[in-house]
Amino acid sequence: MTAKSEDFLLQAWKEQIDLGLRLVETIIDGAISLQSDWTRANAERCAAYWRALYEAEGHAGTELAQRPAKPKPRPSRRPRARAAK
């Protein structure tokens, strides 16, 4: 082989390695971006869930506190059935 053909092959090999490394870098960047987006969206949904739960609890507690207390139920005046002996 001549020096020029070896240089050409070496250059082609370097370009293939560079292309492969850039492809891996792009895939990793995309995966990190997706993970970041998913994490952010999940945190927002989680915060919204807990906020809604807290607000519902506060609303229910206020509503219960505003209701008047129920009087104790009076015992029934109907006679009880006696057990057979």
PDB file with one MODEL, atoms N, CA, C and O in Angstrom:
MODEL        1
ATOM      1  N   MET A   1       0.836  -1.167   0.000  1.00  0.00           N
ATOM      2  CA  MET A   1       0.000   0.000   0.000  1.00  0.00           C
ATOM      3  C   MET A   1       0.887   1.238   0.000  1.00  0.00           C
ATOM      4  O   MET A   1       1.993   1.250   0.540  1.00  0.00           O
ATOM      5  N   THR A   2       0.382   2.214  -0.592  1.00  0.00           N
ATOM      6  CA  THR A   2       1.138   3.459  -0.632  1.00  0.00           C
ATOM      7  C   THR A   2       0.763   4.310   0.569  1.00  0.00           C
ATOM      8  O   THR A   2      -0.219   4.035   1.258  1.00  0.00           O
ATOM      9  N   ALA A   3       1.531   5.312   0.805  1.00  0.00           N
ATOM     10  CA  ALA A   3       1.296   6.193   1.945  1.00  0.00           C
ATOM     11  C   ALA A   3      -0.038   6.920   1.795  1.00  0.00           C
ATOM     12  O   ALA A   3      -0.736   7.161   2.781  1.00  0.00           O
ATOM     13  N   LYS A   4      -0.389   7.269   0.549  1.00  0.00           N
ATOM     14  CA  LYS A   4      -1.638   8.005   0.361  1.00  0.00           C
ATOM     15  C   LYS A   4      -2.848   7.126   0.659  1.00  0.00           C
ATOM     16  O   LYS A   4      -3.800   7.595   1.283  1.00  0.00           O
ATOM     17  N   SER A   5      -2.840   5.880   0.236  1.00  0.00           N
ATOM     18  CA  SER A   5      -3.991   5.013   0.494  1.00  0.00           C
ATOM     19  C   SER A   5      -4.119   4.710   1.981  1.00  0.00           C
ATOM     20  O   SER A   5      -5.236   4.598   2.486  1.00  0.00           O
ATOM     21  N   GLU A   6      -2.994   4.573   2.701  1.00  0.00           N
ATOM     22  CA  GLU A   6      -3.044   4.350   4.147  1.00  0.00           C
ATOM     23  C   GLU A   6      -3.593   5.583   4.855  1.00  0.00           C
ATOM     24  O   GLU A   6      -4.387   5.462   5.787  1.00  0.00           O
ATOM     25  N   ASP A   7      -3.180   6.754   4.422  1.00  0.00           N
ATOM     26  CA  ASP A   7      -3.702   7.987   5.017  1.00  0.00           C
ATOM     27  C   ASP A   7      -5.205   8.107   4.774  1.00  0.00           C
ATOM     28  O   ASP A   7      -5.956   8.531   5.652  1.00  0.00           O
ATOM     29  N   PHE A   8      -5.630   7.727   3.568  1.00  0.00           N
ATOM     30  CA  PHE A   8      -7.045   7.797   3.226  1.00  0.00           C
ATOM     31  C   PHE A   8      -7.859   6.844   4.112  1.00  0.00           C
ATOM     32  O   PHE A   8      -8.912   7.220   4.627  1.00  0.00           O
ATOM     33  N   LEU A   9      -7.375   5.632   4.282  1.00  0.00           N
ATOM     34  CA  LEU A   9      -8.069   4.651   5.115  1.00  0.00           C
ATOM     35  C   LEU A   9      -8.082   5.078   6.584  1.00  0.00           C
ATOM     36  O   LEU A   9      -9.086   4.918   7.278  1.00  0.00           O
ATOM     37  N   LEU A  10      -6.959   5.619   7.047  1.00  0.00           N
ATOM     38  CA  LEU A  10      -6.897   6.083   8.424  1.00  0.00           C
ATOM     39  C   LEU A  10      -7.872   7.246   8.642  1.00  0.00           C
ATOM     40  O   LEU A  10      -8.550   7.314   9.666  1.00  0.00           O
ATOM     41  N   GLN A  11      -7.931   8.144   7.679  1.00  0.00           N
ATOM     42  CA  GLN A  11      -8.864   9.278   7.776  1.00  0.00           C
ATOM     43  C   GLN A  11     -10.316   8.795   7.768  1.00  0.00           C
ATOM     44  O   GLN A  11     -11.138   9.305   8.530  1.00  0.00           O
ATOM     45  N   ALA A  12     -10.639   7.826   6.922  1.00  0.00           N
ATOM     46  CA  ALA A  12     -12.000   7.285   6.865  1.00  0.00           C
ATOM     47  C   ALA A  12     -12.358   6.602   8.184  1.00  0.00           C
ATOM     48  O   ALA A  12     -13.479   6.732   8.674  1.00  0.00           O
ATOM     49  N   TRP A  13     -11.403   5.878   8.750  1.00  0.00           N
ATOM     50  CA  TRP A  13     -11.624   5.201  10.023  1.00  0.00           C
ATOM     51  C   TRP A  13     -11.880   6.215  11.140  1.00  0.00           C
ATOM     52  O   TRP A  13     -12.776   6.022  11.962  1.00  0.00           O
ATOM     53  N   LYS A  14     -11.088   7.304  11.171  1.00  0.00           N
ATOM     54  CA  LYS A  14     -11.268   8.357  12.173  1.00  0.00           C
ATOM     55  C   LYS A  14     -12.646   9.012  12.029  1.00  0.00           C
ATOM     56  O   LYS A  14     -13.306   9.308  13.025  1.00  0.00           O
ATOM     57  N   GLU A  15     -13.070   9.234  10.797  1.00  0.00           N
ATOM     58  CA  GLU A  15     -14.377   9.846  10.562  1.00  0.00           C
ATOM     59  C   GLU A  15     -15.511   8.928  11.031  1.00  0.00           C
ATOM     60  O   GLU A  15     -16.509   9.399  11.576  1.00  0.00           O
ATOM     61  N   GLN A  16     -15.355   7.621  10.818  1.00  0.00           N
ATOM     62  CA  GLN A  16     -16.372   6.683  11.278  1.00  0.00           C
ATOM     63  C   GLN A  16     -16.446   6.662  12.806  1.00  0.00           C
ATOM     64  O   GLN A  16     -17.538   6.632  13.375  1.00  0.00           O
ATOM     65  N   ILE A  17     -15.305   6.679  13.458  1.00  0.00           N
ATOM     66  CA  ILE A  17     -15.285   6.715  14.925  1.00  0.00           C
ATOM     67  C   ILE A  17     -15.908   8.012  15.425  1.00  0.00           C
ATOM     68  O   ILE A  17     -16.699   8.003  16.367  1.00  0.00           O
ATOM     69  N   ASP A  18     -15.547   9.133  14.788  1.00  0.00           N
ATOM     70  CA  ASP A  18     -16.102  10.426  15.180  1.00  0.00           C
ATOM     71  C   ASP A  18     -17.616  10.439  15.008  1.00  0.00           C
ATOM     72  O   ASP A  18     -18.337  10.940  15.871  1.00  0.00           O
ATOM     73  N   LEU A  19     -18.091   9.897  13.908  1.00  0.00           N
ATOM     74  CA  LEU A  19     -19.535   9.835  13.657  1.00  0.00           C
ATOM     75  C   LEU A  19     -20.228   8.986  14.727  1.00  0.00           C
ATOM     76  O   LEU A  19     -21.281   9.363  15.242  1.00  0.00           O
ATOM     77  N   GLY A  20     -19.637   7.857  15.050  1.00  0.00           N
ATOM     78  CA  GLY A  20     -20.204   6.991  16.094  1.00  0.00           C
ATOM     79  C   GLY A  20     -20.257   7.688  17.448  1.00  0.00           C
ATOM     80  O   GLY A  20     -21.247   7.576  18.171  1.00  0.00           O
ATOM     81  N   LEU A  21     -19.188   8.410  17.789  1.00  0.00           N
ATOM     82  CA  LEU A  21     -19.161   9.120  19.067  1.00  0.00           C
ATOM     83  C   LEU A  21     -20.191  10.249  19.092  1.00  0.00           C
ATOM     84  O   LEU A  21     -20.842  10.468  20.114  1.00  0.00           O
ATOM     85  N   ARG A  22     -20.344  10.967  17.976  1.00  0.00           N
ATOM     86  CA  ARG A  22     -21.352  12.028  17.917  1.00  0.00           C
ATOM     87  C   ARG A  22     -22.760  11.446  18.027  1.00  0.00           C
ATOM     88  O   ARG A  22     -23.634  12.040  18.658  1.00  0.00           O
ATOM     89  N   LEU A  23     -22.974  10.291  17.418  1.00  0.00           N
ATOM     90  CA  LEU A  23     -24.275   9.630  17.504  1.00  0.00           C
ATOM     91  C   LEU A  23     -24.584   9.227  18.952  1.00  0.00           C
ATOM     92  O   LEU A  23     -25.696   9.446  19.432  1.00  0.00           O
ATOM     93  N   VAL A  24     -23.620   8.650  19.634  1.00  0.00           N
ATOM     94  CA  VAL A  24     -23.804   8.270  21.041  1.00  0.00           C
ATOM     95  C   VAL A  24     -24.070   9.510  21.888  1.00  0.00           C
ATOM     96  O   VAL A  24     -24.935   9.489  22.764  1.00  0.00           O
ATOM     97  N   GLU A  25     -23.334  10.584  21.634  1.00  0.00           N
ATOM     98  CA  GLU A  25     -23.528  11.826  22.381  1.00  0.00           C
ATOM     99  C   GLU A  25     -24.944  12.375  22.171  1.00  0.00           C
ATOM    100  O   GLU A  25     -25.579  12.837  23.119  1.00  0.00           O
ATOM    101  N   THR A  26     -25.434  12.323  20.932  1.00  0.00           N
ATOM    102  CA  THR A  26     -26.782  12.799  20.628  1.00  0.00           C
ATOM    103  C   THR A  26     -27.831  11.960  21.348  1.00  0.00           C
ATOM    104  O   THR A  26     -28.795  12.496  21.894  1.00  0.00           O
ATOM    105  N   ILE A  27     -27.641  10.658  21.348  1.00  0.00           N
ATOM    106  CA  ILE A  27     -28.579   9.764  22.029  1.00  0.00           C
ATOM    107  C   ILE A  27     -28.592  10.044  23.528  1.00  0.00           C
ATOM    108  O   ILE A  27     -29.660  10.094  24.137  1.00  0.00           O
ATOM    109  N   ILE A  28     -27.427  10.226  24.124  1.00  0.00           N
ATOM    110  CA  ILE A  28     -27.345  10.500  25.564  1.00  0.00           C
ATOM    111  C   ILE A  28     -27.988  11.843  25.887  1.00  0.00           C
ATOM    112  O   ILE A  28     -28.726  11.956  26.866  1.00  0.00           O
ATOM    113  N   ASP A  29     -27.715  12.860  25.073  1.00  0.00           N
ATOM    114  CA  ASP A  29     -28.333  14.175  25.296  1.00  0.00           C
ATOM    115  C   ASP A  29     -29.855  14.080  25.213  1.00  0.00           C
ATOM    116  O   ASP A  29     -30.560  14.685  26.021  1.00  0.00           O
ATOM    117  N   GLY A  30     -30.357  13.330  24.248  1.00  0.00           N
ATOM    118  CA  GLY A  30     -31.805  13.155  24.116  1.00  0.00           C
ATOM    119  C   GLY A  30     -32.402  12.427  25.304  1.00  0.00           C
ATOM    120  O   GLY A  30     -33.472  12.789  25.792  1.00  0.00           O
ATOM    121  N   ALA A  31     -31.706  11.398  25.769  1.00  0.00           N
ATOM    122  CA  ALA A  31     -32.201  10.641  26.919  1.00  0.00           C
ATOM    123  C   ALA A  31     -32.215  11.505  28.171  1.00  0.00           C
ATOM    124  O   ALA A  31     -33.157  11.436  28.960  1.00  0.00           O
ATOM    125  N   ILE A  32     -31.187  12.310  28.360  1.00  0.00           N
ATOM    126  CA  ILE A  32     -31.135  13.202  29.521  1.00  0.00           C
ATOM    127  C   ILE A  32     -32.253  14.231  29.441  1.00  0.00           C
ATOM    128  O   ILE A  32     -32.888  14.546  30.447  1.00  0.00           O
ATOM    129  N   SER A  33     -32.489  14.749  28.252  1.00  0.00           N
ATOM    130  CA  SER A  33     -33.550  15.736  28.062  1.00  0.00           C
ATOM    131  C   SER A  33     -34.920  15.124  28.362  1.00  0.00           C
ATOM    132  O   SER A  33     -35.747  15.739  29.035  1.00  0.00           O
ATOM    133  N   LEU A  34     -35.154  13.908  27.857  1.00  0.00           N
ATOM    134  CA  LEU A  34     -36.423  13.236  28.129  1.00  0.00           C
ATOM    135  C   LEU A  34     -36.594  12.966  29.617  1.00  0.00           C
ATOM    136  O   LEU A  34     -37.678  13.159  30.167  1.00  0.00           O
ATOM    137  N   GLN A  35     -35.533  12.525  30.262  1.00  0.00           N
ATOM    138  CA  GLN A  35     -35.584  12.250  31.693  1.00  0.00           C
ATOM    139  C   GLN A  35     -35.881  13.525  32.461  1.00  0.00           C
ATOM    140  O   GLN A  35     -36.678  13.529  33.400  1.00  0.00           O
ATOM    141  N   SER A  36     -35.237  14.601  32.054  1.00  0.00           N
ATOM    142  CA  SER A  36     -35.449  15.886  32.716  1.00  0.00           C
ATOM    143  C   SER A  36     -36.894  16.350  32.534  1.00  0.00           C
ATOM    144  O   SER A  36     -37.526  16.805  33.488  1.00  0.00           O
ATOM    145  N   ASP A  37     -37.414  16.237  31.317  1.00  0.00           N
ATOM    146  CA  ASP A  37     -38.796  16.638  31.051  1.00  0.00           C
ATOM    147  C   ASP A  37     -39.771  15.779  31.850  1.00  0.00           C
ATOM    148  O   ASP A  37     -40.734  16.291  32.421  1.00  0.00           O
ATOM    149  N   TRP A  38     -39.521  14.484  31.886  1.00  0.00           N
ATOM    150  CA  TRP A  38     -40.399  13.570  32.620  1.00  0.00           C
ATOM    151  C   TRP A  38     -40.370  13.890  34.113  1.00  0.00           C
ATOM    152  O   TRP A  38     -41.414  13.917  34.765  1.00  0.00           O
ATOM    153  N   THR A  39     -39.182  14.133  34.649  1.00  0.00           N
ATOM    154  CA  THR A  39     -39.044  14.431  36.070  1.00  0.00           C
ATOM    155  C   THR A  39     -39.775  15.727  36.422  1.00  0.00           C
ATOM    156  O   THR A  39     -40.468  15.795  37.438  1.00  0.00           O
ATOM    157  N   ARG A  40     -39.623  16.750  35.588  1.00  0.00           N
ATOM    158  CA  ARG A  40     -40.281  18.023  35.840  1.00  0.00           C
ATOM    159  C   ARG A  40     -41.804  17.857  35.801  1.00  0.00           C
ATOM    160  O   ARG A  40     -42.506  18.343  36.687  1.00  0.00           O
ATOM    161  N   ALA A  41     -42.305  17.176  34.783  1.00  0.00           N
ATOM    162  CA  ALA A  41     -43.750  16.968  34.651  1.00  0.00           C
ATOM    163  C   ALA A  41     -44.286  16.147  35.823  1.00  0.00           C
ATOM    164  O   ALA A  41     -45.364  16.435  36.342  1.00  0.00           O
ATOM    165  N   ASN A  42     -43.547  15.140  36.235  1.00  0.00           N
ATOM    166  CA  ASN A  42     -43.975  14.302  37.359  1.00  0.00           C
ATOM    167  C   ASN A  42     -44.008  15.116  38.653  1.00  0.00           C
ATOM    168  O   ASN A  42     -44.935  14.971  39.450  1.00  0.00           O
ATOM    169  N   ALA A  43     -43.011  15.966  38.866  1.00  0.00           N
ATOM    170  CA  ALA A  43     -42.986  16.804  40.069  1.00  0.00           C
ATOM    171  C   ALA A  43     -44.162  17.777  40.065  1.00  0.00           C
ATOM    172  O   ALA A  43     -44.762  18.026  41.111  1.00  0.00           O
ATOM    173  N   GLU A  44     -44.496  18.327  38.905  1.00  0.00           N
ATOM    174  CA  GLU A  44     -45.630  19.246  38.820  1.00  0.00           C
ATOM    175  C   GLU A  44     -46.947  18.527  39.123  1.00  0.00           C
ATOM    176  O   GLU A  44     -47.795  19.060  39.839  1.00  0.00           O
ATOM    177  N   ARG A  45     -47.118  17.317  38.578  1.00  0.00           N
ATOM    178  CA  ARG A  45     -48.337  16.553  38.859  1.00  0.00           C
ATOM    179  C   ARG A  45     -48.419  16.177  40.337  1.00  0.00           C
ATOM    180  O   ARG A  45     -49.497  16.224  40.930  1.00  0.00           O
ATOM    181  N   CYS A  46     -47.305  15.811  40.922  1.00  0.00           N
ATOM    182  CA  CYS A  46     -47.273  15.440  42.337  1.00  0.00           C
ATOM    183  C   CYS A  46     -47.635  16.649  43.200  1.00  0.00           C
ATOM    184  O   CYS A  46     -48.431  16.529  44.131  1.00  0.00           O
ATOM    185  N   ALA A  47     -47.062  17.797  42.900  1.00  0.00           N
ATOM    186  CA  ALA A  47     -47.366  19.008  43.666  1.00  0.00           C
ATOM    187  C   ALA A  47     -48.838  19.381  43.523  1.00  0.00           C
ATOM    188  O   ALA A  47     -49.473  19.773  44.502  1.00  0.00           O
ATOM    189  N   ALA A  48     -49.382  19.263  42.324  1.00  0.00           N
ATOM    190  CA  ALA A  48     -50.796  19.584  42.105  1.00  0.00           C
ATOM    191  C   ALA A  48     -51.695  18.630  42.890  1.00  0.00           C
ATOM    192  O   ALA A  48     -52.701  19.051  43.461  1.00  0.00           O
ATOM    193  N   TYR A  49     -51.334  17.349  42.919  1.00  0.00           N
ATOM    194  CA  TYR A  49     -52.114  16.359  43.668  1.00  0.00           C
ATOM    195  C   TYR A  49     -52.146  16.708  45.158  1.00  0.00           C
ATOM    196  O   TYR A  49     -53.216  16.746  45.766  1.00  0.00           O
ATOM    197  N   TRP A  50     -50.976  16.961  45.744  1.00  0.00           N
ATOM    198  CA  TRP A  50     -50.913  17.244  47.173  1.00  0.00           C
ATOM    199  C   TRP A  50     -51.569  18.585  47.502  1.00  0.00           C
ATOM    200  O   TRP A  50     -52.186  18.729  48.558  1.00  0.00           O
ATOM    201  N   ARG A  51     -51.441  19.562  46.610  1.00  0.00           N
ATOM    202  CA  ARG A  51     -52.090  20.852  46.829  1.00  0.00           C
ATOM    203  C   ARG A  51     -53.611  20.678  46.839  1.00  0.00           C
ATOM    204  O   ARG A  51     -54.297  21.223  47.704  1.00  0.00           O
ATOM    205  N   ALA A  52     -54.129  19.919  45.876  1.00  0.00           N
ATOM    206  CA  ALA A  52     -55.582  19.681  45.808  1.00  0.00           C
ATOM    207  C   ALA A  52     -56.059  18.915  47.038  1.00  0.00           C
ATOM    208  O   ALA A  52     -57.118  19.220  47.586  1.00  0.00           O
ATOM    209  N   LEU A  53     -55.297  17.941  47.468  1.00  0.00           N
ATOM    210  CA  LEU A  53     -55.660  17.172  48.657  1.00  0.00           C
ATOM    211  C   LEU A  53     -55.682  18.069  49.893  1.00  0.00           C
ATOM    212  O   LEU A  53     -56.598  17.980  50.710  1.00  0.00           O
ATOM    213  N   TYR A  54     -54.683  18.925  50.029  1.00  0.00           N
ATOM    214  CA  TYR A  54     -54.611  19.842  51.165  1.00  0.00           C
ATOM    215  C   TYR A  54     -55.787  20.815  51.146  1.00  0.00           C
ATOM    216  O   TYR A  54     -56.399  21.076  52.182  1.00  0.00           O
ATOM    217  N   GLU A  55     -56.101  21.348  49.972  1.00  0.00           N
ATOM    218  CA  GLU A  55     -57.219  22.284  49.858  1.00  0.00           C
ATOM    219  C   GLU A  55     -58.557  21.590  50.152  1.00  0.00           C
ATOM    220  O   GLU A  55     -59.424  22.168  50.807  1.00  0.00           O
ATOM    221  N   ALA A  56     -58.720  20.364  49.673  1.00  0.00           N
ATOM    222  CA  ALA A  56     -59.958  19.624  49.939  1.00  0.00           C
ATOM    223  C   ALA A  56     -60.102  19.340  51.428  1.00  0.00           C
ATOM    224  O   ALA A  56     -61.198  19.433  51.981  1.00  0.00           O
ATOM    225  N   GLU A  57     -59.005  18.998  52.068  1.00  0.00           N
ATOM    226  CA  GLU A  57     -59.048  18.732  53.504  1.00  0.00           C
ATOM    227  C   GLU A  57     -59.403  20.009  54.262  1.00  0.00           C
ATOM    228  O   GLU A  57     -60.205  19.972  55.195  1.00  0.00           O
ATOM    229  N   GLY A  58     -58.821  21.119  53.874  1.00  0.00           N
ATOM    230  CA  GLY A  58     -59.121  22.390  54.530  1.00  0.00           C
ATOM    231  C   GLY A  58     -60.569  22.788  54.329  1.00  0.00           C
ATOM    232  O   GLY A  58     -61.218  23.269  55.258  1.00  0.00           O
ATOM    233  N   HIS A  59     -61.076  22.593  53.129  1.00  0.00           N
ATOM    234  CA  HIS A  59     -62.466  22.927  52.832  1.00  0.00           C
ATOM    235  C   HIS A  59     -63.421  22.026  53.630  1.00  0.00           C
ATOM    236  O   HIS A  59     -64.407  22.501  54.194  1.00  0.00           O
ATOM    237  N   ALA A  60     -63.123  20.747  53.669  1.00  0.00           N
ATOM    238  CA  ALA A  60     -63.979  19.801  54.403  1.00  0.00           C
ATOM    239  C   ALA A  60     -63.935  20.099  55.895  1.00  0.00           C
ATOM    240  O   ALA A  60     -64.965  20.037  56.566  1.00  0.00           O
ATOM    241  N   GLY A  61     -62.766  20.421  56.420  1.00  0.00           N
ATOM    242  CA  GLY A  61     -62.646  20.731  57.844  1.00  0.00           C
ATOM    243  C   GLY A  61     -63.422  21.985  58.209  1.00  0.00           C
ATOM    244  O   GLY A  61     -64.066  22.031  59.257  1.00  0.00           O
ATOM    245  N   THR A  62     -63.369  22.996  57.363  1.00  0.00           N
ATOM    246  CA  THR A  62     -64.119  24.228  57.598  1.00  0.00           C
ATOM    247  C   THR A  62     -65.610  23.963  57.537  1.00  0.00           C
ATOM    248  O   THR A  62     -66.370  24.467  58.364  1.00  0.00           O
ATOM    249  N   GLU A  63     -66.025  23.180  56.572  1.00  0.00           N
ATOM    250  CA  GLU A  63     -67.443  22.857  56.415  1.00  0.00           C
ATOM    251  C   GLU A  63     -67.962  22.083  57.621  1.00  0.00           C
ATOM    252  O   GLU A  63     -69.069  22.341  58.095  1.00  0.00           O
ATOM    253  N   LEU A  64     -67.178  21.146  58.114  1.00  0.00           N
ATOM    254  CA  LEU A  64     -67.597  20.374  59.291  1.00  0.00           C
ATOM    255  C   LEU A  64     -67.671  21.245  60.536  1.00  0.00           C
ATOM    256  O   LEU A  64     -68.559  21.074  61.371  1.00  0.00           O
ATOM    257  N   ALA A  65     -66.730  22.182  60.656  1.00  0.00           N
ATOM    258  CA  ALA A  65     -66.716  23.045  61.836  1.00  0.00           C
ATOM    259  C   ALA A  65     -67.915  23.986  61.842  1.00  0.00           C
ATOM    260  O   ALA A  65     -68.344  24.416  62.913  1.00  0.00           O
ATOM    261  N   GLN A  66     -68.461  24.312  60.694  1.00  0.00           N
ATOM    262  CA  GLN A  66     -69.583  25.239  60.619  1.00  0.00           C
ATOM    263  C   GLN A  66     -70.930  24.559  60.836  1.00  0.00           C
ATOM    264  O   GLN A  66     -71.929  25.240  61.064  1.00  0.00           O
ATOM    265  N   ARG A  67     -70.976  23.256  60.771  1.00  0.00           N
ATOM    266  CA  ARG A  67     -72.241  22.539  60.983  1.00  0.00           C
ATOM    267  C   ARG A  67     -72.574  22.505  62.463  1.00  0.00           C
ATOM    268  O   ARG A  67     -71.685  22.376  63.305  1.00  0.00           O
ATOM    269  N   PRO A  68     -73.868  22.623  62.782  1.00  0.00           N
ATOM    270  CA  PRO A  68     -74.241  22.511  64.198  1.00  0.00           C
ATOM    271  C   PRO A  68     -74.111  21.057  64.647  1.00  0.00           C
ATOM    272  O   PRO A  68     -74.244  20.125  63.854  1.00  0.00           O
ATOM    273  N   ALA A  69     -73.851  20.897  65.922  1.00  0.00           N
ATOM    274  CA  ALA A  69     -73.717  19.546  66.462  1.00  0.00           C
ATOM    275  C   ALA A  69     -75.082  18.871  66.451  1.00  0.00           C
ATOM    276  O   ALA A  69     -76.094  19.506  66.749  1.00  0.00           O
ATOM    277  N   LYS A  70     -75.113  17.606  66.115  1.00  0.00           N
ATOM    278  CA  LYS A  70     -76.372  16.860  66.097  1.00  0.00           C
ATOM    279  C   LYS A  70     -76.729  16.465  67.525  1.00  0.00           C
ATOM    280  O   LYS A  70     -75.850  16.090  68.301  1.00  0.00           O
ATOM    281  N   PRO A  71     -78.004  16.545  67.877  1.00  0.00           N
ATOM    282  CA  PRO A  71     -78.389  16.082  69.212  1.00  0.00           C
ATOM    283  C   PRO A  71     -78.243  14.563  69.297  1.00  0.00           C
ATOM    284  O   PRO A  71     -78.261  13.863  68.284  1.00  0.00           O
ATOM    285  N   LYS A  72     -78.100  14.079  70.510  1.00  0.00           N
ATOM    286  CA  LYS A  72     -77.980  12.632  70.705  1.00  0.00           C
ATOM    287  C   LYS A  72     -79.297  11.979  70.308  1.00  0.00           C
ATOM    288  O   LYS A  72     -80.363  12.509  70.625  1.00  0.00           O
ATOM    289  N   PRO A  73     -79.248  10.847  69.627  1.00  0.00           N
ATOM    290  CA  PRO A  73     -80.501  10.183  69.252  1.00  0.00           C
ATOM    291  C   PRO A  73     -81.209   9.636  70.492  1.00  0.00           C
ATOM    292  O   PRO A  73     -80.585   9.097  71.405  1.00  0.00           O
ATOM    293  N   ARG A  74     -82.528   9.793  70.489  1.00  0.00           N
ATOM    294  CA  ARG A  74     -83.332   9.279  71.602  1.00  0.00           C
ATOM    295  C   ARG A  74     -83.557   7.784  71.398  1.00  0.00           C
ATOM    296  O   ARG A  74     -83.671   7.323  70.263  1.00  0.00           O
ATOM    297  N   PRO A  75     -83.621   7.041  72.471  1.00  0.00           N
ATOM    298  CA  PRO A  75     -83.864   5.596  72.332  1.00  0.00           C
ATOM    299  C   PRO A  75     -85.268   5.358  71.770  1.00  0.00           C
ATOM    300  O   PRO A  75     -86.192   6.136  72.007  1.00  0.00           O
ATOM    301  N   SER A  76     -85.396   4.290  71.041  1.00  0.00           N
ATOM    302  CA  SER A  76     -86.672   3.931  70.444  1.00  0.00           C
ATOM    303  C   SER A  76     -87.644   3.502  71.533  1.00  0.00           C
ATOM    304  O   SER A  76     -87.233   2.887  72.517  1.00  0.00           O
ATOM    305  N   ARG A  77     -88.943   3.820  71.372  1.00  0.00           N
ATOM    306  CA  ARG A  77     -89.947   3.455  72.374  1.00  0.00           C
ATOM    307  C   ARG A  77     -90.627   2.134  72.029  1.00  0.00           C
ATOM    308  O   ARG A  77     -91.489   1.651  72.763  1.00  0.00           O
ATOM    309  N   ARG A  78     -90.224   1.568  70.909  1.00  0.00           N
ATOM    310  CA  ARG A  78     -90.825   0.278  70.559  1.00  0.00           C
ATOM    311  C   ARG A  78     -90.315  -0.800  71.487  1.00  0.00           C
ATOM    312  O   ARG A  78     -89.125  -0.837  71.801  1.00  0.00           O
ATOM    313  N   PRO A  79     -91.202  -1.683  71.932  1.00  0.00           N
ATOM    314  CA  PRO A  79     -90.726  -2.761  72.808  1.00  0.00           C
ATOM    315  C   PRO A  79     -89.849  -3.734  72.022  1.00  0.00           C
ATOM    316  O   PRO A  79     -90.070  -3.997  70.839  1.00  0.00           O
ATOM    317  N   ARG A  80     -88.880  -4.238  72.702  1.00  0.00           N
ATOM    318  CA  ARG A  80     -87.959  -5.187  72.088  1.00  0.00           C
ATOM    319  C   ARG A  80     -88.590  -6.571  72.070  1.00  0.00           C
ATOM    320  O   ARG A  80     -89.347  -6.924  72.974  1.00  0.00           O
ATOM    321  N   ALA A  81     -88.283  -7.342  71.059  1.00  0.00           N
ATOM    322  CA  ALA A  81     -88.790  -8.710  71.009  1.00  0.00           C
ATOM    323  C   ALA A  81     -88.001  -9.539  72.016  1.00  0.00           C
ATOM    324  O   ALA A  81     -86.775  -9.464  72.097  1.00  0.00           O
ATOM    325  N   ARG A  82     -88.750 -10.332  72.779  1.00  0.00           N
ATOM    326  CA  ARG A  82     -88.079 -11.151  73.797  1.00  0.00           C
ATOM    327  C   ARG A  82     -87.588 -12.433  73.189  1.00  0.00           C
ATOM    328  O   ARG A  82     -88.222 -13.007  72.303  1.00  0.00           O
ATOM    329  N   ALA A  83     -86.463 -12.872  73.668  1.00  0.00           N
ATOM    330  CA  ALA A  83     -85.893 -14.111  73.170  1.00  0.00           C
ATOM    331  C   ALA A  83     -86.711 -15.287  73.703  1.00  0.00           C
ATOM    332  O   ALA A  83     -87.156 -15.268  74.850  1.00  0.00           O
ATOM    333  N   ALA A  84     -86.906 -16.302  72.875  1.00  0.00           N
ATOM    334  CA  ALA A  84     -87.656 -17.501  73.280  1.00  0.00           C
ATOM    335  C   ALA A  84     -86.815 -18.310  74.242  1.00  0.00           C
ATOM    336  O   ALA A  84     -85.599 -18.425  74.093  1.00  0.00           O
ATOM    337  N   LYS A  85     -87.504 -18.879  75.254  1.00  0.00           N
ATOM    338  CA  LYS A  85     -86.784 -19.678  76.255  1.00  0.00           C
ATOM    339  C   LYS A  85     -86.793 -21.115  75.900  1.00  0.00           C
ATOM    340  O   LYS A  85     -86.234 -21.934  76.629  1.00  0.00           O
TER     341      LYS A  85
ENDMDL
END
